[in-house]
Amino acid sequence: MSWFSEFSEKAENILNTIDKNAALAFNKQSKQNKPIQTFTDSPDSPIKK
């Protein structure tokens, strides 16, 4: 079971890193007063508004 514990710890670390990087990118873009582009804003997006 220790392999599962190690795996879940690594997964949690990856998710925490992604979360921190997303927050940094969001804050950087907010400070520049630029609108945040979402997935649906992309012309290639399969999701139409």
N, C-alpha and C positions, 0 to 999 in steps of 0.2 A: 504494500500500500504506500510505501514511501515514495515510489516513483510517481504515484498520482499526486501526492502532496507537492513534490518538486515541480511537476508539470503545472499544477494550479498556481503555484507561486510565480512561476515564469510568466504564465498567462496574465496574472494580475499585474505584474510589473510592466508588461507590454501595454496593457490597457491604461495604466497610470501614465506611462510615457506619452501615449497618443492623446490622452486627456489634457496633459500639461501643454503639449505642442499645439493642440487645437485652441486652448485658452490663450496662449501667446499670440497665435496668428489672429485670433478674433480681436484681442486688445490692440494689436498693432494696426489692424485695418480700421478699428474704431477711432483710434487717435488720428488717423489720416483723413477722417471724415469721408471715406469712400463707402458707397453702398456695398453691402456684402452680397456677393454673387452666390446664388444657390444652384443646386443641381438643375432645377427646372428653368433657370434663367439661360442655360446654355442652349445655343441653337441646335446642338446635336442631341439634346435630351429627348428621350422617347416619351416623356411625360409632358403633356400639353396643359397649359393653364386654362 
